[in-house]
Amino acid sequence: MTEKTFDEKRHDQLTTAPKADEGDAAPRITIEEEADGVKRIDVADTAAVRPGKPEPRTTE
């Protein structure tokens, strides 16, 4: 039996909840590594939740 990879374990964990879907396991960050070894970590454009000031809630 082969051991699951980190990505497989992450996917399984994030999609086992009753109301979970594939979007819950989508990557939330992107990592770019430059030739000189510098890494840039950003929030992915496709992330469902992004940092920053949330939109105000309106009640109608």
C-alpha distance matrix in Angstrom:
0.0 3.8 6.7 9.3 12.6 15.8 17.3 14.6 14.8 18.6 18.9 17.1 19.4 22.5 22.2 21.5 25.2 27.4 29.6 27.1 26.9 25.4 28.2 27.1 24.1 26.4 26.9 29.8 30.6 31.1 30.9 33.1 33.4 36.6 37.2 38.7 35.6 37.0 34.5 35.9 34.0 35.5 34.9 33.6 36.3 34.0 33.3 34.5 36.0 37.9 39.8 43.6 46.4 45.3 47.6 50.1 49.6 52.4 53.3 55.4
3.8 0.0 3.8 6.4 9.1 12.6 14.1 11.9 12.5 16.1 16.6 15.5 17.8 20.7 20.8 20.6 24.3 26.8 28.6 25.8 25.4 23.5 26.1 24.9 21.7 23.7 23.8 26.8 27.3 27.6 27.3 29.4 29.6 32.8 33.4 35.0 31.8 33.2 30.8 32.2 30.5 32.0 31.6 30.4 33.2 31.1 30.5 31.9 33.3 35.1 36.9 40.7 43.6 42.8 45.1 47.7 47.5 50.4 51.5 53.7
6.7 3.8 0.0 3.8 6.5 9.4 11.5 9.7 9.6 13.1 14.3 13.3 15.0 18.0 18.7 18.6 22.1 25.0 26.7 23.8 23.7 21.9 24.1 22.6 19.4 21.5 21.4 24.1 24.6 25.1 24.8 27.2 27.4 30.9 31.7 33.0 29.7 30.8 28.2 29.5 27.6 29.2 28.8 28.0 30.9 28.9 27.9 29.4 30.5 32.2 33.8 37.6 40.5 39.8 42.2 44.8 44.6 47.7 48.9 51.2
9.3 6.4 3.8 0.0 3.8 6.6 8.0 5.9 6.2 9.7 10.6 10.0 12.0 14.6 15.3 15.7 19.2 22.1 23.5 20.4 20.1 18.1 20.3 18.9 15.6 17.7 17.8 20.6 21.3 22.0 22.1 24.7 25.4 29.0 30.2 31.6 28.3 29.0 26.2 27.1 25.0 26.2 25.6 24.5 27.4 25.2 24.3 25.7 27.0 28.7 30.6 34.3 37.2 36.4 38.7 41.4 41.2 44.2 45.4 47.7
12.6 9.1 6.5 3.8 0.0 3.8 5.4 5.2 6.2 8.6 9.9 10.7 12.3 14.3 15.6 16.7 20.0 23.1 23.9 20.5 19.9 17.6 19.2 17.9 14.3 15.8 15.2 17.9 18.2 18.6 18.5 21.0 21.6 25.2 26.5 27.9 24.5 25.3 22.5 23.4 21.4 22.9 22.6 21.6 24.6 22.8 22.0 23.8 24.9 26.3 28.1 31.8 34.9 34.3 36.8 39.6 39.7 42.8 44.4 46.7
15.8 12.6 9.4 6.6 3.8 0.0 3.8 5.5 5.2 6.1 8.6 10.0 10.5 12.2 14.3 15.7 18.4 21.8 22.4 19.0 18.7 16.5 17.5 15.7 12.3 13.8 12.8 15.0 15.3 16.2 16.2 19.1 19.9 23.6 25.3 26.4 22.9 23.2 20.2 20.9 18.6 20.0 19.6 19.0 22.2 20.6 19.3 21.2 21.9 23.1 24.7 28.4 31.5 31.0 33.6 36.4 36.7 39.9 41.5 44.0
17.3 14.1 11.5 8.0 5.4 3.8 0.0 3.8 5.5 5.0 6.1 8.6 9.9 10.5 12.2 14.3 17.1 20.2 20.3 16.7 15.8 13.2 14.2 13.0 9.3 10.5 9.9 12.7 13.4 14.2 14.9 17.8 19.3 23.0 25.0 26.5 23.2 23.2 19.9 20.1 17.6 18.5 17.7 16.5 19.4 17.5 16.6 18.5 19.7 21.1 23.2 26.9 29.9 29.2 31.5 34.5 34.6 37.7 39.4 41.7
14.6 11.9 9.7 5.9 5.2 5.5 3.8 0.0 3.8 5.4 5.1 6.2 8.6 10.0 10.7 12.2 15.5 18.4 19.1 15.6 14.9 12.6 14.5 13.3 9.9 11.9 12.4 15.4 16.7 17.7 18.6 21.5 23.0 26.6 28.5 30.1 26.8 27.0 23.7 23.9 21.3 21.9 20.8 19.4 22.0 19.6 18.7 20.1 21.7 23.6 25.8 29.5 32.3 31.2 33.4 36.1 35.9 38.8 40.2 42.3
14.8 12.5 9.6 6.2 6.2 5.2 5.5 3.8 0.0 3.8 5.5 5.1 6.1 8.6 10.1 10.8 13.9 17.2 18.2 15.0 15.2 13.7 15.4 13.3 10.4 13.1 13.5 15.8 17.2 18.8 19.7 22.9 24.3 28.0 30.0 31.2 27.7 27.7 24.4 24.5 21.7 22.4 21.2 20.3 23.1 20.8 19.3 20.3 21.3 23.3 25.2 28.9 31.6 30.5 32.9 35.4 35.1 38.1 39.4 41.7
18.6 16.1 13.1 9.7 8.6 6.1 5.0 5.4 3.8 0.0 3.8 5.5 5.2 6.1 8.6 10.3 12.7 16.1 16.5 13.0 13.2 11.6 12.6 10.2 7.3 10.0 10.2 12.1 13.9 15.9 17.1 20.6 22.4 26.2 28.5 29.7 26.2 25.7 22.2 21.9 18.8 19.2 17.6 16.9 19.7 17.4 15.6 16.6 17.5 19.5 21.4 25.1 27.8 26.7 29.1 31.7 31.5 34.6 36.0 38.4
18.9 16.6 14.3 10.6 9.9 8.6 6.1 5.1 5.5 3.8 0.0 3.8 5.5 5.3 6.1 8.6 11.3 14.2 14.3 10.7 10.2 8.3 10.0 8.4 5.3 8.3 9.8 12.4 14.7 16.5 18.4 21.7 23.8 27.5 29.9 31.4 28.2 27.7 24.1 23.5 20.4 20.2 18.3 16.8 19.1 16.3 15.0 15.7 17.4 19.8 22.2 25.8 28.3 26.9 28.9 31.5 31.0 33.9 35.2 37.3
17.1 15.5 13.3 10.0 10.7 10.0 8.6 6.2 5.1 5.5 3.8 0.0 3.8 5.6 5.4 6.1 9.5 12.4 13.5 10.4 10.8 10.0 12.3 10.4 8.3 11.8 13.5 15.8 18.2 20.2 21.9 25.3 27.3 31.0 33.3 34.7 31.4 30.9 27.4 26.9 23.8 23.7 21.7 20.4 22.6 19.6 18.2 18.4 19.9 22.6 24.9 28.5 30.7 29.0 31.0 33.3 32.5 35.3 36.2 38.3
19.4 17.8 15.0 12.0 12.3 10.5 9.9 8.6 6.1 5.2 5.5 3.8 0.0 3.8 5.7 5.8 8.0 11.6 12.8 10.0 11.3 11.3 12.7 9.8 8.5 12.1 13.5 15.0 17.5 20.0 21.7 25.3 27.3 31.1 33.6 34.6 31.2 30.4 26.8 26.2 22.9 22.8 20.6 20.0 22.3 19.6 17.4 17.3 18.2 20.9 22.8 26.4 28.5 26.9 29.1 31.2 30.4 33.3 34.2 36.5
22.5 20.7 18.0 14.6 14.3 12.2 10.5 10.0 8.6 6.1 5.3 5.6 3.8 0.0 3.8 5.9 7.1 10.5 10.5 7.2 8.4 8.4 9.2 6.0 5.5 9.2 11.1 12.3 15.3 18.1 20.4 24.0 26.4 30.1 32.9 34.0 30.7 29.6 25.9 24.8 21.3 20.6 18.0 17.2 19.2 16.2 14.1 13.7 14.8 17.7 20.0 23.4 25.4 23.6 25.6 27.8 27.1 30.0 30.9 33.2
22.2 20.8 18.7 15.3 15.6 14.3 12.2 10.7 10.1 8.6 6.1 5.4 5.7 3.8 0.0 3.8 5.7 8.2 8.4 5.1 5.8 6.5 8.7 6.6 6.6 10.2 13.0 14.7 17.9 20.4 22.9 26.3 28.8 32.5 35.2 36.6 33.5 32.5 28.8 27.6 24.2 23.2 20.5 19.1 20.5 17.2 15.7 14.9 16.7 19.9 22.6 25.8 27.6 25.5 27.0 29.1 28.0 30.5 31.3 33.1
21.5 20.6 18.6 15.7 16.7 15.7 14.3 12.2 10.8 10.3 8.6 6.1 5.8 5.9 3.8 0.0 3.8 6.4 8.3 6.5 8.5 10.0 12.3 10.0 10.2 13.9 16.5 18.0 21.2 23.8 26.0 29.5 31.9 35.6 38.2 39.5 36.2 35.3 31.6 30.7 27.2 26.5 23.8 22.7 24.2 20.9 19.1 18.1 19.5 22.8 25.2 28.4 30.0 27.8 29.3 31.1 29.7 32.1 32.5 34.4
25.2 24.3 22.1 19.2 20.0 18.4 17.1 15.5 13.9 12.7 11.3 9.5 8.0 7.1 5.7 3.8 0.0 3.8 5.7 5.1 8.5 11.1 12.5 9.9 11.4 14.9 17.5 18.3 21.7 24.7 27.3 30.8 33.4 37.1 39.9 41.1 37.8 36.5 32.8 31.5 27.9 26.8 23.7 22.9 24.2 20.9 18.8 17.1 18.2 21.7 24.0 26.9 28.1 25.6 27.0 28.4 26.8 29.1 29.2 31.2
27.4 26.8 25.0 22.1 23.1 21.8 20.2 18.4 17.2 16.1 14.2 12.4 11.6 10.5 8.2 6.4 3.8 0.0 3.8 5.7 8.8 12.1 13.7 11.9 13.9 17.1 20.1 21.0 24.6 27.5 30.2 33.7 36.5 40.1 43.0 44.3 41.1 39.8 36.0 34.5 30.9 29.5 26.3 25.2 26.0 22.5 20.7 18.5 20.0 23.7 26.1 28.8 29.6 26.7 27.7 28.8 26.8 28.7 28.4 30.0
29.6 28.6 26.7 23.5 23.9 22.4 20.3 19.1 18.2 16.5 14.3 13.5 12.8 10.5 8.4 8.3 5.7 3.8 0.0 3.8 6.7 10.4 11.2 9.9 12.6 15.2 18.4 19.0 22.7 25.7 28.7 32.1 35.1 38.6 41.6 43.0 40.0 38.5 34.7 32.8 29.2 27.4 24.0 22.8 23.1 19.7 18.0 15.5 17.1 20.9 23.6 26.1 26.7 23.7 24.4 25.6 23.6 25.4 25.3 26.8
27.1 25.8 23.8 20.4 20.5 19.0 16.7 15.6 15.0 13.0 10.7 10.4 10.0 7.2 5.1 6.5 5.1 5.7 3.8 0.0 3.8 7.1 8.0 6.4 8.8 11.6 14.8 15.7 19.4 22.2 25.1 28.5 31.5 35.0 38.0 39.4 36.4 35.0 31.2 29.5 25.9 24.3 21.0 19.7 20.3 16.8 15.2 13.3 15.2 18.8 21.6 24.5 25.6 22.9 23.9 25.7 24.2 26.4 26.8 28.5
26.9 25.4 23.7 20.1 19.9 18.7 15.8 14.9 15.2 13.2 10.2 10.8 11.3 8.4 5.8 8.5 8.5 8.8 6.7 3.8 0.0 3.8 5.4 5.7 7.7 9.6 13.3 14.8 18.3 20.7 23.8 27.0 30.0 33.4 36.3 38.1 35.3 34.0 30.2 28.4 25.0 23.3 20.1 18.1 18.5 14.8 14.0 12.4 15.1 18.6 21.8 24.6 26.0 23.4 24.2 26.3 25.0 27.1 27.8 29.3
25.4 23.5 21.9 18.1 17.6 16.5 13.2 12.6 13.7 11.6 8.3 10.0 11.3 8.4 6.5 10.0 11.1 12.1 10.4 7.1 3.8 0.0 3.8 5.4 5.6 6.8 10.6 12.8 16.0 17.9 20.9 23.9 26.9 30.3 33.1 35.0 32.3 31.2 27.4 25.8 22.7 21.1 18.3 15.9 16.4 12.7 12.5 12.0 15.0 18.0 21.4 24.4 26.2 24.0 25.0 27.6 26.7 29.0 30.1 31.6
28.2 26.1 24.1 20.3 19.2 17.5 14.2 14.5 15.4 12.6 10.0 12.3 12.7 9.2 8.7 12.3 12.5 13.7 11.2 8.0 5.4 3.8 0.0 3.8 5.3 5.1 8.7 10.1 13.6 15.8 19.1 22.1 25.4 28.6 31.6 33.4 30.8 29.3 25.6 23.5 20.3 18.3 15.2 12.9 13.1 9.4 9.0 8.2 11.4 14.4 17.9 20.8 22.5 20.4 21.4 24.1 23.5 25.9 27.3 29.0
27.1 24.9 22.6 18.9 17.9 15.7 13.0 13.3 13.3 10.2 8.4 10.4 9.8 6.0 6.6 10.0 9.9 11.9 9.9 6.4 5.7 5.4 3.8 0.0 3.8 5.6 8.6 9.4 13.0 15.8 18.9 22.3 25.3 28.8 31.8 33.3 30.4 28.8 25.0 23.2 19.7 18.0 14.8 13.3 14.4 11.1 9.3 8.4 10.5 13.7 16.7 19.9 21.7 19.7 21.1 23.7 23.0 25.7 27.0 29.0
24.1 21.7 19.4 15.6 14.3 12.3 9.3 9.9 10.4 7.3 5.3 8.3 8.5 5.5 6.6 10.2 11.4 13.9 12.6 8.8 7.7 5.6 5.3 3.8 0.0 3.8 6.4 8.5 11.6 14.0 16.7 20.0 22.8 26.4 29.2 30.8 27.8 26.6 22.8 21.4 18.1 17.0 14.4 12.8 14.5 11.4 10.1 10.5 12.5 15.1 18.0 21.4 23.7 22.1 23.9 26.6 26.3 29.1 30.6 32.7
26.4 23.7 21.5 17.7 15.8 13.8 10.5 11.9 13.1 10.0 8.3 11.8 12.1 9.2 10.2 13.9 14.9 17.1 15.2 11.6 9.6 6.8 5.1 5.6 3.8 0.0 3.8 6.3 9.3 11.2 14.3 17.3 20.5 23.8 26.8 28.5 25.9 24.5 20.8 19.0 15.9 14.4 11.9 9.5 11.0 8.0 7.4 8.8 11.3 13.3 16.5 19.8 22.3 20.9 22.5 25.6 25.7 28.5 30.4 32.3
26.9 23.8 21.4 17.8 15.2 12.8 9.9 12.4 13.5 10.2 9.8 13.5 13.5 11.1 13.0 16.5 17.5 20.1 18.4 14.8 13.3 10.6 8.7 8.6 6.4 3.8 0.0 3.8 5.7 7.6 10.5 13.8 16.9 20.3 23.3 24.9 22.2 20.7 17.0 15.3 12.2 11.0 9.1 7.1 9.7 7.8 7.0 9.7 11.2 12.2 14.9 18.4 21.3 20.6 22.7 26.0 26.6 29.6 31.8 34.0
29.8 26.8 24.1 20.6 17.9 15.0 12.7 15.4 15.8 12.1 12.4 15.8 15.0 12.3 14.7 18.0 18.3 21.0 19.0 15.7 14.8 12.8 10.1 9.4 8.5 6.3 3.8 0.0 3.8 7.1 10.3 13.7 16.9 20.1 23.5 24.6 21.9 19.9 16.1 13.9 10.4 8.7 5.9 5.2 8.1 7.1 4.8 7.8 8.3 8.7 11.2 14.7 17.7 17.3 19.6 22.9 23.8 27.0 29.4 31.8
30.6 27.3 24.6 21.3 18.2 15.3 13.4 16.7 17.2 13.9 14.7 18.2 17.5 15.3 17.9 21.2 21.7 24.6 22.7 19.4 18.3 16.0 13.6 13.0 11.6 9.3 5.7 3.8 0.0 3.8 6.7 10.1 13.3 16.4 19.9 20.9 18.2 16.2 12.4 10.1 6.7 5.5 4.4 4.6 8.3 8.9 7.5 10.9 10.9 10.1 11.7 15.0 18.5 18.8 21.3 24.7 26.1 29.4 32.0 34.5
31.1 27.6 25.1 22.0 18.6 16.2 14.2 17.7 18.8 15.9 16.5 20.2 20.0 18.1 20.4 23.8 24.7 27.5 25.7 22.2 20.7 17.9 15.8 15.8 14.0 11.2 7.6 7.1 3.8 0.0 3.8 6.7 10.1 13.2 16.6 18.0 15.6 13.8 10.2 8.1 5.7 5.3 6.3 5.5 8.8 10.1 10.0 13.8 14.1 12.9 14.4 17.4 21.0 21.5 23.9 27.4 29.0 32.1 34.9 37.3
30.9 27.3 24.8 22.1 18.5 16.2 14.9 18.6 19.7 17.1 18.4 21.9 21.7 20.4 22.9 26.0 27.3 30.2 28.7 25.1 23.8 20.9 19.1 18.9 16.7 14.3 10.5 10.3 6.7 3.8 0.0 3.8 6.6 10.0 13.3 14.4 11.9 10.3 6.7 5.7 4.6 6.6 9.0 9.1 12.4 13.8 13.7 17.4 17.4 15.9 16.8 19.6 23.3 24.3 26.9 30.4 32.1 35.4 38.2 40.7
33.1 29.4 27.2 24.7 21.0 19.1 17.8 21.5 22.9 20.6 21.7 25.3 25.3 24.0 26.3 29.5 30.8 33.7 32.1 28.5 27.0 23.9 22.1 22.3 20.0 17.3 13.8 13.7 10.1 6.7 3.8 0.0 3.8 6.6 9.9 11.5 9.7 8.3 5.6 5.1 6.6 8.6 11.6 11.5 14.1 16.0 16.5 20.3 20.4 18.6 19.3 21.8 25.4 26.7 29.1 32.7 34.6 37.8 40.8 43.2
33.4 29.6 27.4 25.4 21.6 19.9 19.3 23.0 24.3 22.4 23.8 27.3 27.3 26.4 28.8 31.9 33.4 36.5 35.1 31.5 30.0 26.9 25.4 25.3 22.8 20.5 16.9 16.9 13.3 10.1 6.6 3.8 0.0 3.8 6.7 8.1 6.1 5.7 4.4 6.4 8.8 11.6 14.9 15.2 17.8 19.8 20.1 23.8 23.7 21.9 22.2 24.7 28.4 29.9 32.4 35.9 38.0 41.2 44.2 46.7
36.6 32.8 30.9 29.0 25.2 23.6 23.0 26.6 28.0 26.2 27.5 31.0 31.1 30.1 32.5 35.6 37.1 40.1 38.6 35.0 33.4 30.3 28.6 28.8 26.4 23.8 20.3 20.1 16.4 13.2 10.0 6.6 3.8 0.0 3.8 5.4 5.4 5.3 6.3 8.1 11.4 13.9 17.4 17.8 20.0 22.3 22.9 26.7 26.5 24.3 24.5 26.5 30.1 31.9 34.3 37.9 40.2 43.3 46.5 48.9
37.2 33.4 31.7 30.2 26.5 25.3 25.0 28.5 30.0 28.5 29.9 33.3 33.6 32.9 35.2 38.2 39.9 43.0 41.6 38.0 36.3 33.1 31.6 31.8 29.2 26.8 23.3 23.5 19.9 16.6 13.3 9.9 6.7 3.8 0.0 3.8 5.5 7.4 9.4 11.8 15.1 17.7 21.2 21.3 23.5 25.7 26.4 30.2 30.2 28.1 28.2 30.3 33.9 35.7 38.1 41.7 44.0 47.1 50.3 52.7
38.7 35.0 33.0 31.6 27.9 26.4 26.5 30.1 31.2 29.7 31.4 34.7 34.6 34.0 36.6 39.5 41.1 44.3 43.0 39.4 38.1 35.0 33.4 33.3 30.8 28.5 24.9 24.6 20.9 18.0 14.4 11.5 8.1 5.4 3.8 0.0 3.8 5.7 9.0 11.8 15.3 18.2 21.9 22.7 25.1 27.5 27.7 31.4 30.9 28.6 28.3 30.1 33.8 35.9 38.5 41.9 44.4 47.6 50.8 53.4
35.6 31.8 29.7 28.3 24.5 22.9 23.2 26.8 27.7 26.2 28.2 31.4 31.2 30.7 33.5 36.2 37.8 41.1 40.0 36.4 35.3 32.3 30.8 30.4 27.8 25.9 22.2 21.9 18.2 15.6 11.9 9.7 6.1 5.4 5.5 3.8 0.0 3.8 6.3 9.8 12.8 16.2 19.7 20.7 23.4 25.5 25.4 29.0 28.5 26.4 26.1 28.3 32.0 33.9 36.7 40.1 42.4 45.7 48.8 51.5
37.0 33.2 30.8 29.0 25.3 23.2 23.2 27.0 27.7 25.7 27.7 30.9 30.4 29.6 32.5 35.3 36.5 39.8 38.5 35.0 34.0 31.2 29.3 28.8 26.6 24.5 20.7 19.9 16.2 13.8 10.3 8.3 5.7 5.3 7.4 5.7 3.8 0.0 3.8 6.7 10.0 13.3 16.9 18.3 21.0 23.4 23.1 26.6 25.8 23.4 22.8 24.8 28.5 30.6 33.4 36.7 39.1 42.5 45.6 48.3
34.5 30.8 28.2 26.2 22.5 20.2 19.9 23.7 24.4 22.2 24.1 27.4 26.8 25.9 28.8 31.6 32.8 36.0 34.7 31.2 30.2 27.4 25.6 25.0 22.8 20.8 17.0 16.1 12.4 10.2 6.7 5.6 4.4 6.3 9.4 9.0 6.3 3.8 0.0 3.8 6.5 9.9 13.4 14.8 17.7 19.9 19.5 23.0 22.2 20.1 19.8 22.1 25.8 27.6 30.5 33.8 36.0 39.4 42.4 45.1
35.9 32.2 29.5 27.1 23.4 20.9 20.1 23.9 24.5 21.9 23.5 26.9 26.2 24.8 27.6 30.7 31.5 34.5 32.8 29.5 28.4 25.8 23.5 23.2 21.4 19.0 15.3 13.9 10.1 8.1 5.7 5.1 6.4 8.1 11.8 11.8 9.8 6.7 3.8 0.0 3.8 6.5 10.3 11.8 14.5 17.0 16.6 20.1 19.3 16.8 16.6 18.7 22.4 24.2 26.9 30.4 32.7 36.0 39.1 41.7
34.0 30.5 27.6 25.0 21.4 18.6 17.6 21.3 21.7 18.8 20.4 23.8 22.9 21.3 24.2 27.2 27.9 30.9 29.2 25.9 25.0 22.7 20.3 19.7 18.1 15.9 12.2 10.4 6.7 5.7 4.6 6.6 8.8 11.4 15.1 15.3 12.8 10.0 6.5 3.8 0.0 3.8 7.1 9.1 12.2 14.3 13.3 16.7 15.8 13.6 13.5 16.1 19.9 21.4 24.2 27.6 29.7 33.0 36.0 38.7
35.5 32.0 29.2 26.2 22.9 20.0 18.5 21.9 22.4 19.2 20.2 23.7 22.8 20.6 23.2 26.5 26.8 29.5 27.4 24.3 23.3 21.1 18.3 18.0 17.0 14.4 11.0 8.7 5.5 5.3 6.6 8.6 11.6 13.9 17.7 18.2 16.2 13.3 9.9 6.5 3.8 0.0 3.8 6.1 8.8 11.3 10.4 13.8 12.9 10.4 10.8 13.2 16.9 18.3 20.8 24.3 26.4 29.7 32.7 35.3
34.9 31.6 28.8 25.6 22.6 19.6 17.7 20.8 21.2 17.6 18.3 21.7 20.6 18.0 20.5 23.8 23.7 26.3 24.0 21.0 20.1 18.3 15.2 14.8 14.4 11.9 9.1 5.9 4.4 6.3 9.0 11.6 14.9 17.4 21.2 21.9 19.7 16.9 13.4 10.3 7.1 3.8 0.0 3.8 6.5 8.4 6.9 10.0 9.1 7.0 8.2 11.2 14.7 15.4 17.9 21.4 23.2 26.4 29.4 31.9
33.6 30.4 28.0 24.5 21.6 19.0 16.5 19.4 20.3 16.9 16.8 20.4 20.0 17.2 19.1 22.7 22.9 25.2 22.8 19.7 18.1 15.9 12.9 13.3 12.8 9.5 7.1 5.2 4.6 5.5 9.1 11.5 15.2 17.8 21.3 22.7 20.7 18.3 14.8 11.8 9.1 6.1 3.8 0.0 3.8 5.3 5.3 9.0 9.6 8.5 10.9 13.7 16.9 17.0 18.9 22.5 24.0 27.0 29.8 32.0
36.3 33.2 30.9 27.4 24.6 22.2 19.4 22.0 23.1 19.7 19.1 22.6 22.3 19.2 20.5 24.2 24.2 26.0 23.1 20.3 18.5 16.4 13.1 14.4 14.5 11.0 9.7 8.1 8.3 8.8 12.4 14.1 17.8 20.0 23.5 25.1 23.4 21.0 17.7 14.5 12.2 8.8 6.5 3.8 0.0 3.8 5.6 8.6 9.8 8.7 11.5 13.6 16.2 16.0 17.2 21.0 22.4 25.1 28.0 29.9
34.0 31.1 28.9 25.2 22.8 20.6 17.5 19.6 20.8 17.4 16.3 19.6 19.6 16.2 17.2 20.9 20.9 22.5 19.7 16.8 14.8 12.7 9.4 11.1 11.4 8.0 7.8 7.1 8.9 10.1 13.8 16.0 19.8 22.3 25.7 27.5 25.5 23.4 19.9 17.0 14.3 11.3 8.4 5.3 3.8 0.0 3.8 6.3 8.8 9.3 12.8 15.2 17.5 16.5 17.6 21.2 22.0 24.6 27.1 28.9
33.3 30.5 27.9 24.3 22.0 19.3 16.6 18.7 19.3 15.6 15.0 18.2 17.4 14.1 15.7 19.1 18.8 20.7 18.0 15.2 14.0 12.5 9.0 9.3 10.1 7.4 7.0 4.8 7.5 10.0 13.7 16.5 20.1 22.9 26.4 27.7 25.4 23.1 19.5 16.6 13.3 10.4 6.9 5.3 5.6 3.8 0.0 3.8 5.5 6.4 10.0 12.9 15.3 14.3 15.9 19.4 20.1 23.1 25.6 27.8
34.5 31.9 29.4 25.7 23.8 21.2 18.5 20.1 20.3 16.6 15.7 18.4 17.3 13.7 14.9 18.1 17.1 18.5 15.5 13.3 12.4 12.0 8.2 8.4 10.5 8.8 9.7 7.8 10.9 13.8 17.4 20.3 23.8 26.7 30.2 31.4 29.0 26.6 23.0 20.1 16.7 13.8 10.0 9.0 8.6 6.3 3.8 0.0 3.8 6.6 10.2 12.7 14.4 12.5 13.8 16.9 17.1 20.0 22.2 24.4
36.0 33.3 30.5 27.0 24.9 21.9 19.7 21.7 21.3 17.5 17.4 19.9 18.2 14.8 16.7 19.5 18.2 20.0 17.1 15.2 15.1 15.0 11.4 10.5 12.5 11.3 11.2 8.3 10.9 14.1 17.4 20.4 23.7 26.5 30.2 30.9 28.5 25.8 22.2 19.3 15.8 12.9 9.1 9.6 9.8 8.8 5.5 3.8 0.0 3.8 6.9 9.5 11.3 9.7 11.8 14.8 15.5 18.8 21.2 23.8
37.9 35.1 32.2 28.7 26.3 23.1 21.1 23.6 23.3 19.5 19.8 22.6 20.9 17.7 19.9 22.8 21.7 23.7 20.9 18.8 18.6 18.0 14.4 13.7 15.1 13.3 12.2 8.7 10.1 12.9 15.9 18.6 21.9 24.3 28.1 28.6 26.4 23.4 20.1 16.8 13.6 10.4 7.0 8.5 8.7 9.3 6.4 6.6 3.8 0.0 3.8 6.5 9.1 8.8 11.3 14.7 16.2 19.6 22.5 25.2
39.8 36.9 33.8 30.6 28.1 24.7 23.2 25.8 25.2 21.4 22.2 24.9 22.8 20.0 22.6 25.2 24.0 26.1 23.6 21.6 21.8 21.4 17.9 16.7 18.0 16.5 14.9 11.2 11.7 14.4 16.8 19.3 22.2 24.5 28.2 28.3 26.1 22.8 19.8 16.6 13.5 10.8 8.2 10.9 11.5 12.8 10.0 10.2 6.9 3.8 0.0 3.8 7.1 8.1 11.4 14.4 16.5 20.0 23.0 26.0
43.6 40.7 37.6 34.3 31.8 28.4 26.9 29.5 28.9 25.1 25.8 28.5 26.4 23.4 25.8 28.4 26.9 28.8 26.1 24.5 24.6 24.4 20.8 19.9 21.4 19.8 18.4 14.7 15.0 17.4 19.6 21.8 24.7 26.5 30.3 30.1 28.3 24.8 22.1 18.7 16.1 13.2 11.2 13.7 13.6 15.2 12.9 12.7 9.5 6.5 3.8 0.0 3.8 6.2 9.4 12.1 14.9 18.3 21.5 24.5
46.4 43.6 40.5 37.2 34.9 31.5 29.9 32.3 31.6 27.8 28.3 30.7 28.5 25.4 27.6 30.0 28.1 29.6 26.7 25.6 26.0 26.2 22.5 21.7 23.7 22.3 21.3 17.7 18.5 21.0 23.3 25.4 28.4 30.1 33.9 33.8 32.0 28.5 25.8 22.4 19.9 16.9 14.7 16.9 16.2 17.5 15.3 14.4 11.3 9.1 7.1 3.8 0.0 3.8 6.6 8.8 11.9 15.1 18.5 21.5
45.3 42.8 39.8 36.4 34.3 31.0 29.2 31.2 30.5 26.7 26.9 29.0 26.9 23.6 25.5 27.8 25.6 26.7 23.7 22.9 23.4 24.0 20.4 19.7 22.1 20.9 20.6 17.3 18.8 21.5 24.3 26.7 29.9 31.9 35.7 35.9 33.9 30.6 27.6 24.2 21.4 18.3 15.4 17.0 16.0 16.5 14.3 12.5 9.7 8.8 8.1 6.2 3.8 0.0 3.8 6.3 8.7 12.2 15.3 18.4
47.6 45.1 42.2 38.7 36.8 33.6 31.5 33.4 32.9 29.1 28.9 31.0 29.1 25.6 27.0 29.3 27.0 27.7 24.4 23.9 24.2 25.0 21.4 21.1 23.9 22.5 22.7 19.6 21.3 23.9 26.9 29.1 32.4 34.3 38.1 38.5 36.7 33.4 30.5 26.9 24.2 20.8 17.9 18.9 17.2 17.6 15.9 13.8 11.8 11.3 11.4 9.4 6.6 3.8 0.0 3.8 6.4 9.2 12.7 15.4
50.1 47.7 44.8 41.4 39.6 36.4 34.5 36.1 35.4 31.7 31.5 33.3 31.2 27.8 29.1 31.1 28.4 28.8 25.6 25.7 26.3 27.6 24.1 23.7 26.6 25.6 26.0 22.9 24.7 27.4 30.4 32.7 35.9 37.9 41.7 41.9 40.1 36.7 33.8 30.4 27.6 24.3 21.4 22.5 21.0 21.2 19.4 16.9 14.8 14.7 14.4 12.1 8.8 6.3 3.8 0.0 3.8 6.4 9.9 12.9
49.6 47.5 44.6 41.2 39.7 36.7 34.6 35.9 35.1 31.5 31.0 32.5 30.4 27.1 28.0 29.7 26.8 26.8 23.6 24.2 25.0 26.7 23.5 23.0 26.3 25.7 26.6 23.8 26.1 29.0 32.1 34.6 38.0 40.2 44.0 44.4 42.4 39.1 36.0 32.7 29.7 26.4 23.2 24.0 22.4 22.0 20.1 17.1 15.5 16.2 16.5 14.9 11.9 8.7 6.4 3.8 0.0 3.8 6.6 9.8
52.4 50.4 47.7 44.2 42.8 39.9 37.7 38.8 38.1 34.6 33.9 35.3 33.3 30.0 30.5 32.1 29.1 28.7 25.4 26.4 27.1 29.0 25.9 25.7 29.1 28.5 29.6 27.0 29.4 32.1 35.4 37.8 41.2 43.3 47.1 47.6 45.7 42.5 39.4 36.0 33.0 29.7 26.4 27.0 25.1 24.6 23.1 20.0 18.8 19.6 20.0 18.3 15.1 12.2 9.2 6.4 3.8 0.0 3.8 6.4
53.3 51.5 48.9 45.4 44.4 41.5 39.4 40.2 39.4 36.0 35.2 36.2 34.2 30.9 31.3 32.5 29.2 28.4 25.3 26.8 27.8 30.1 27.3 27.0 30.6 30.4 31.8 29.4 32.0 34.9 38.2 40.8 44.2 46.5 50.3 50.8 48.8 45.6 42.4 39.1 36.0 32.7 29.4 29.8 28.0 27.1 25.6 22.2 21.2 22.5 23.0 21.5 18.5 15.3 12.7 9.9 6.6 3.8 0.0 3.7
55.4 53.7 51.2 47.7 46.7 44.0 41.7 42.3 41.7 38.4 37.3 38.3 36.5 33.2 33.1 34.4 31.2 30.0 26.8 28.5 29.3 31.6 29.0 29.0 32.7 32.3 34.0 31.8 34.5 37.3 40.7 43.2 46.7 48.9 52.7 53.4 51.5 48.3 45.1 41.7 38.7 35.3 31.9 32.0 29.9 28.9 27.8 24.4 23.8 25.2 26.0 24.5 21.5 18.4 15.4 12.9 9.8 6.4 3.7 0.0
